[in-house]
Amino acid sequence: MNFFIGLVFDNNSEHLKKIDNYRRRFDYKYLNNSFNQLTILPPFELENSRVDNLNRIKENLVEIVDDHLFGDHQLIQFEFYGISLHPGKKTIIGLTPKYTDELSFLQESLIDYLISEGAKFNKKNTNNLIYPIGRFENDYQIEVGVEIAKLEFSSPFVLNSKSIALFQRQNCIWNLNNELFKFQSQSSLNFVNQLWPN
């Protein structure tokens, strides 16, 4: 069984609507994973896929994420500061996120735990985060896609985080398997801050 862990964004955002529209137009993998999320742990395989074993692993993942993020709101608003182009067999355009220490510590803990459970990662480098929004097969597509991306996403912006979730691949499609952590809404945080100002 194949999984990955992603940071899922709140859909109530004008920037996210722009990203979704861009992906529908320029990302041929959109239908395989239409969730608006940033992959924070790359795909991994778990050989022991018995239901009782998976449930235990998911419970432990929830505990690890909760230990790192409970009461810490660094990741509730995730910053992006431009676009990047990644050449290869399929050229990718991605949004460049701000990489935080909190996210780095969380990734290290998750990877260490999953390796102890026998997980096999396709790649372990988690420092070079990008949010892919376009994949291209020819120069004309790249030219058009880059120009539109520059207009839409060159300026820094923030997306509100909704949850950290475990995704599972089934029939070539990535489905949300389990929410490991839910962020408070930004409006809830603002209300709490008004009640108990610093």
Secondary structure, DSSP 8 states (H G I E B T S, - for coil): -EEEEEEEE-S--HHHHHHHHHHHHH-TTGGG--S-EEEEEEEEE-S---HHHHHHHHHHHHHHHHHHHTT--TTSEEEEEEEEEE-SSSEEEEEEE---HHHHHHHHHHHHHHHHTT-EES----SS--EEEEEESSHHHHHHHHHHHHHHHSS-EEEEEEEEEEEEEETTEEEEEEEEEE---HHHHHHHHHHS--
